[in-house]
């Protein structure tokens, strides 16, 4: 009886193309192909890619599993050098197909601009145009409206109350470092508070958690007293380093509250679990309290125990709100209009998504 051996050859992929990887800094070539027809039969395990440099021998480069049809070659690829590629299919039983025909030689090169980021470029241009427009509008004397922030409006009242009672003002700049945005905002708020305290001849105490923050706050308070025309009234001992231990700092500040009973407590900056301890102690001493932080988890404690609470971005906008500087106000207005534009685009994207219109959605993708 004759035995007939049937050799089943697995089919190679088709339409293999190699081209420079778009929108990159160079050093990469992309290979794409049409998957083998045998994939539908479950006979394909992977595709093996071979590379030739400047017309030389083809050597094994790598492989990619079945189901994928793109391979990015960045392994030792040099810009300006010609590379060619060919692929073969590996079956689930270890058999191989024939090689595909070699691709045309291709070179990689860097692109000046990533065209997939055009949306970011347009957003940047629009934002800068808004900033310039509002800054110039402010320079011409037009009032740039920013909604009322009760906590910031109450600062003058809080300083005045401490003055009337003959008690000091306690300013707590939080537990952050100078790299924290909230701490920078707290320092910006400290300046007008210190200037007002100098004008009213009211003692201002600033206990610090971080030595670098202490150095900055000392300089800010000193400059504020100088601007108020009372440089001799500034006391370096009133702006001091307390400790860099979280709950030891809270205990130290609480001790100041209990002993000296300040008329006004201002908590501005970054706060953690000590926020309720500080705010509750100040509330028990009868001080008027204003708190501001971007720590979302601590806001409920400040809201419950303080008279006014400056929430999140209100803290960041404080320097513009208090100084009324047209440059700062212009930046705030530009951000607000930028948010309006983003919300509008998100609304349009929702509508277009409902009607399966992908062109607009693809443009919004980053």
C-alpha positions in Angstrom: 0.0 0.0 0.0 1.5 3.3 -1.0 1.7 6.0 1.6 1.1 9.5 0.2 2.7 12.3 2.3 0.9 15.5 2.0 3.0 18.6 2.8 0.8 21.5 3.8 2.7 24.8 3.4 1.5 27.7 5.5 0.9 30.9 3.6 3.1 34.0 4.0 1.6 37.5 4.7 0.9 39.8 1.8 1.4 43.4 0.8 4.4 44.1 3.0 5.4 47.7 3.2 8.2 49.5 5.0 8.3 53.2 5.6 9.8 55.8 8.0 7.8 56.0 11.3 5.8 59.2 11.1 5.9 62.0 13.7 9.0 60.8 15.5 12.6 62.0 16.2 14.1 59.5 13.7 15.8 56.1 14.2 12.7 54.1 13.5 11.1 52.3 10.6 7.6 50.8 10.5 6.7 47.6 8.7 3.1 46.8 7.9 1.6 43.8 6.1 -1.7 42.0 5.4 -2.0 39.0 7.7 -1.7 35.5 6.3 -5.0 33.9 5.1 -4.2 31.0 7.4 -4.9 33.1 10.5 -8.6 32.5 10.0 -7.9 28.7 10.3 -5.9 29.1 13.5 -2.7 27.9 11.8 -0.5 30.9 12.4 1.6 31.3 15.6 3.7 34.4 14.7 5.5 36.4 12.0 9.2 36.6 11.8 10.8 39.8 10.5 14.2 39.9 8.7 16.2 43.0 7.9 18.9 43.8 5.3 21.2 46.8 5.7 22.4 48.6 2.6 21.7 45.6 0.3 23.5 43.1 2.5 22.4 39.8 3.9 19.0 39.4 5.5 19.3 38.7 9.3 16.6 37.8 11.8 15.3 41.0 13.5 12.4 39.8 15.7 8.9 38.3 15.7 5.4 39.3 16.5 2.4 37.2 17.5 -0.4 36.3 15.2 -3.2 38.9 14.9 -0.8 41.8 14.6 0.3 43.4 11.4 2.6 46.2 12.4 6.2 46.1 13.7 8.3 49.2 14.6 12.0 48.6 14.1 14.1 50.9 16.2 16.8 48.4 17.0 20.0 50.1 15.8 18.3 51.9 13.0 20.3 54.9 11.8 19.0 57.9 9.9 19.9 58.0 6.3 20.8 54.3 6.0 18.9 52.1 3.5 17.0 49.1 5.0 14.9 46.4 3.4 12.7 43.8 5.1 11.0 40.5 4.4 8.7 38.4 6.5 7.7 34.8 6.9 4.9 33.1 8.7 5.5 30.6 11.5 2.8 28.0 12.0 1.5 26.5 15.3 3.3 23.3 14.6 6.7 25.0 13.9 6.5 25.0 10.1 7.4 28.1 8.1 6.1 29.7 5.0 8.1 31.1 2.1 9.6 34.5 2.6 7.8 37.5 1.2 9.5 39.6 -1.5 11.9 42.2 0.0 10.5 45.6 0.5 11.9 48.6 -1.3 14.8 50.2 0.5 13.7 52.8 3.1 15.5 55.3 5.3 14.5 56.8 8.6 14.6 60.6 9.3 13.4 62.9 12.0 10.3 65.1 11.6 10.3 68.7 12.6 6.7 68.6 13.9 4.5 65.8 15.3 1.4 66.3 13.2 -0.7 64.2 15.6 -0.3 67.1 18.1 -1.8 69.8 16.0 -4.7 70.1 18.4 -2.3 70.9 21.2 -0.6 73.6 19.1 -4.0 75.2 18.3 -5.0 75.1 22.0 -1.7 76.8 22.9 -2.1 79.5 20.3 -5.7 80.1 21.4 -4.7 80.3 25.1 -1.8 82.7 24.4 -4.1 84.9 22.3 -6.6 85.0 25.2 -3.9 86.0 27.7 -2.6 88.7 25.4 -6.1 90.0 24.8 -7.1 90.2 28.4 -3.7 91.6 29.6 -4.0 94.4 27.0 -7.6 95.0 27.9 -6.5 95.4 31.5 -3.8 97.8 30.5 -6.3 100.0 28.8 -8.1 100.4 32.2 -11.1 98.2 31.5 -12.3 96.3 34.6 -11.6 92.5 34.4 -14.4 90.9 36.4 -13.6 88.0 38.7 -16.4 86.6 40.9 -16.3 87.4 44.6 -14.3 85.1 46.9 -15.7 85.6 50.3 -12.6 84.2 52.2 -10.3 86.7 50.5 -12.7 89.6 50.9 -12.8 88.8 54.7 -9.0 89.2 55.1 -9.2 92.9 55.9 -12.0 92.3 58.3 -10.0 89.5 60.0 -6.9 91.7 60.4 -9.0 94.6 61.6 -10.7 92.4 64.2 -7.4 91.3 65.7 -6.3 94.9 65.8 -9.4 96.0 67.6 -9.0 93.2 70.2 -5.4 94.0 70.7 -4.5 90.4 69.8 -1.9 89.0 67.4 -2.6 87.4 64.0 -1.5 83.8 63.5 -0.6 82.9 59.9 0.0 79.1 59.3 1.6 78.5 55.8 0.9 74.7 56.0 3.2 71.7 55.8 4.2 72.0 52.2 7.6 73.0 50.7 8.3 75.8 48.3 7.9 73.3 45.4 4.2 73.0 46.3 1.8 75.3 44.4 -0.4 75.8 47.5 2.6 76.9 49.5 3.5 79.5 46.8 -0.1 80.7 46.9 0.1 80.9 50.7 3.2 83.1 50.5 1.5 85.3 48.0 -1.4 85.8 50.4 1.0 86.4 53.3 2.3 89.6 51.7 -0.9 91.7 51.7 -1.8 90.3 55.2 1.6 91.4 56.5 1.4 94.8 54.9 -2.1 95.3 56.5 -0.8 94.1 59.8 2.1 96.6 59.6 -0.3 99.5 58.8 -2.4 98.6 61.8 0.6 97.9 64.0 -0.7 94.4 64.8 1.6 91.6 65.7 1.9 88.9 63.0 3.2 85.5 64.0 4.2 82.9 61.3 5.3 79.5 62.6 6.9 77.4 59.8 7.2 73.7 59.1 9.9 73.9 56.5 13.2 75.9 57.0 13.2 77.1 53.3 9.6 78.3 53.6 10.7 80.1 56.8 13.4 82.0 54.9 11.0 83.0 52.2 8.2 84.1 54.6 10.7 86.1 56.6 11.7 88.0 53.5 8.1 88.5 52.4 7.0 89.9 55.7 10.1 92.1 55.9 9.4 93.6 52.5 5.7 94.0 53.4 6.6 96.0 56.5 9.0 98.1 54.4 6.4 98.8 51.8 4.0 99.9 54.6 6.6 102.4 55.7 7.3 100.6 59.0 10.5 98.6 58.6 11.5 99.1 62.2 8.3 97.3 63.3 9.4 94.0 61.7 10.6 91.4 64.2 12.4 88.4 62.8 11.5 86.4 65.8 7.8 86.5 64.9 8.5 84.5 61.7 10.2 81.4 62.9 10.8 77.7 62.3 8.8 75.5 64.7 9.5 71.8 63.7 9.4 69.5 60.7 7.5 66.8 62.5 3.8 66.8 61.5 2.0 66.4 64.7 4.7 68.1 66.8 4.1 71.1 64.5 0.3 70.8 65.1 0.9 70.6 68.8 3.2 73.6 68.7 0.8 75.8 66.8 -2.1 74.7 69.1 0.1 75.8 72.1 0.5 79.2 70.5 -3.3 79.5 70.1 -4.0 78.4 73.7 -1.3 80.6 75.3 -1.5 83.8 73.2 -5.2 83.5 72.0 -4.7 85.3 68.6 -7.7 87.2 67.4 -7.3 85.8 63.8 -6.0 82.5 62.5 -5.2 82.1 58.9 -4.5 78.6 57.6 -3.1 78.7 54.0 -1.3 76.1 52.0 -0.9 72.3 52.1 -2.4 70.5 55.0 -2.9 66.8 56.0 -4.4 65.0 59.0 -3.5 67.9 61.3 -6.0 70.2 59.7 -8.9 69.4 62.0 -6.7 69.6 65.1 -5.5 73.1 64.2 -8.9 74.4 63.1 -10.8 72.9 66.2 -8.3 74.4 68.6 -8.5 77.8 67.0 -12.3 77.6 67.0 -12.3 76.8 70.8 -10.2 79.9 71.4 -12.8 82.1 69.7 -10.6 83.4 66.9 -12.0 84.3 63.5 -10.6 81.7 61.1 -9.9 81.7 57.4 -8.5 78.6 55.7 -7.4 77.9 52.2 -6.0 74.7 50.7 -6.1 72.5 47.5 -6.1 69.3 49.6 -9.5 68.1 48.8 -9.6 65.6 51.7 -9.0 68.4 54.3 -11.6 70.8 53.0 -14.6 69.4 55.0 -12.7 69.9 58.3 -11.9 73.5 57.4 -15.4 74.2 56.3 -16.8 72.8 59.6 -14.4 74.6 61.9 -13.5 77.9 60.1 -15.5 81.0 59.3 -14.4 81.2 55.7 -12.8 78.6 53.4 -10.9 79.3 50.2 -11.3 76.2 48.1 -8.8 74.8 45.5 -8.3 77.2 42.6 -9.6 80.1 44.6 -6.3 79.8 46.5 -4.3 80.0 43.3 -6.2 83.0 42.1 -5.7 84.8 45.4 -2.6 86.9 44.4 -4.5 88.2 41.3 -7.6 88.8 43.3 -5.9 90.8 46.0 -3.4 92.7 43.9 -5.7 93.4 41.0 -2.6 93.4 38.7 -3.8 93.4 35.1 -1.2 90.8 34.1 -2.4 88.3 36.7 -6.0 89.1 36.1 -5.6 88.6 32.4 -4.1 85.2 33.0 -7.0 84.2 35.2 -9.5 85.4 32.7 -7.7 83.5 29.9 -7.9 80.3 32.0 -11.6 80.8 32.6 -12.3 81.2 28.9 -10.0 78.2 28.1 -12.2 76.1 30.4 -15.3 77.3 28.7 -13.9 76.3 25.3 -12.9 72.9 26.7 -16.3 72.3 28.1 -17.9 73.4 24.8 -15.7 71.0 22.9 -16.5 68.1 25.3 -20.2 68.8 24.8 -19.8 68.8 21.0 -17.7 65.6 21.2 -20.5 63.9 23.2 -23.0 64.9 20.5 -20.8 63.8 17.6 -20.1 60.5 19.4 -23.8 59.9 19.7 -24.1 60.2 15.9 -20.8 58.2 15.3 -19.0 61.1 13.6 -15.4 60.3 14.1 -13.6 63.1 12.3 -14.2 65.6 15.0 -13.4 63.0 17.8 -10.1 62.1 16.2 -9.0 65.7 16.0 -9.6 66.1 19.8 -7.5 63.1 20.7 -4.1 63.8 22.2 
